[in-house]
Amino acid sequence: AELKLLEEAIIPVCKSLVEKNPQTGNLGSLSKVFLSRTKELKISAECQNHLLIWQAHNALFIICCLLKVFISQMSEEELQLHFTYEDKA
């Protein structure tokens, strides 16, 4: 029940990120950070580095919430645009 309340509370923030993501590429950046952290998770667990595990868990939770909003609000073509962001600079 608490998870559902949290997800509902962050929907406005997720919607804002969804709207700005084509210009910012923040979802891709967050995904890259998460993937880089997953390479270190096994070592962190062995060393009991709970900070890294906590950060990876939170990043995955944010990605999950964002994807729920993305999938519920856009077509497959629009989704593809969000995942193929290229820096214009």
Secondary structure, 3 states (H helix, E strand, C coil): CHHHHHHHHHHHHHHHHHHHHHHHCHHHHHHHHHHHHHHHHHHHHHHCCHHHHHHHHHHHHHHHHHHHHHHHHCCHHHHHHHHCCCCCC
